[in-house]
Amino acid sequence: MCNWHKPMRLLPRFFLRVIISLAFFATTVWSSQVQSTLQMPPEWNKALDSLADKIGTTAKPAKTFSLDVRNISSLNADDVSSLRRTLVENLTGLGLTLTQRMPADAQLQLTLSESAEDYVWVTEIRRGGAREVVMVSAAREIVKNPSSAGPSVTLQRKSIWEQAGKILDFGLVSDAVAAGSSILVILEPDKLSFYEYRSGEWQLTRAVAVARVRPVQRDVRGRIDLPAGKAELADAECSGNFQRPETVTCSSVAAGYDAAFVTKPIFMQGRTVDSYVTLAPACGIGPLTLVTGPGDWTEPDFIQAFGLKNQAGAVSEKILVPGPILALWASEDGNSARVVSRNLQTGAYEASIVSVSCGD
């Protein structure tokens, strides 16, 4: 008789334990989410407030929005989730509504990237046929790459030149003039320009038009080979002594396939990479491979270093480039790379040099 009543007394306790466990789990999840939000650095909250304001102003008169987040930075999954949640809350506070039904009034593509000092968060806003880009930055601590083995590698990007017109390639001829200053050579689709550094700035000294039989192609590519004294395009060539710009002339050549402009794709970290350069051995690692990000021409980009023999593990942090990289060439000495990119915020084409240093 007593044994028959025993399960009846235990049954309520079982349900009570289940209810307590579920309540504890729900409270833990809620507390974790709140703690994650509360622990977000004030600088991040401030940057997200600014980003939401920029999006809200640019997206007007949209009422609904969709949001796709792409992380190409060192932020972990929890950080990304927290940033996304906070941005949605900020946009909701501005009167916008997140929707899963397509098409939304505004489609937002948030790219989380970083430079050597800051996180850089870029949002592409598509509304109808219009497209706008807004961005903010937030300070971060430098985090050492945990996958790096041996000496660390630091990449540094130095801006050399920017202009509104398209740049195909550029080169620096050191100590080219009597005063010991350099000459900057800029290759454009229709001309080759020479600048001399005077009074603290680059000044144009000569521009040679690129003669063509046919109109220039939209996807024209070109490369400067300083040691050979040549600037090559698919349908034209400029040659002469680049230390003496007055000797340089350009002429049309028969258009054709030029293997010099094409790199053989490599497979790295689960993706195919066709924009990369190989540099000389450095930092005790051996030859380095600099690769660009997987984005297209509408997104910010980055450059990161890998060991040539260990392409699975990066040996440097990513450095941000505020727009797509259009050309990437190894320098003459193999210790740095020439980078041509387009800044999505200003629309300007930028020429910069990425160099390698070792240690902290």
GIZIFEN-V453599 format. One record per helix or strand of 3 or more residues. SS is the DSSP state (hx for helix, st for strand). FROM is the first residue (numbers start at 1). LEN is the number of residues. If there is no record, write none. Layout:
ss = <SS SS>
from = <FROM FROM>
len = <LEN LEN>
This chain:
ss = <hx hx st hx st st st st st st st st st st st hx st hx st st st st st st st st st st>
from = <2 42 64 77 106 118 130 153 169 183 191 201 222 230 236 245 249 259 266 271 276 286 301 310 319 325 336 349>
len = <37 18 8 17 9 10 10 11 5 5 8 9 4 4 4 3 4 3 3 3 7 7 7 5 3 6 7 10>
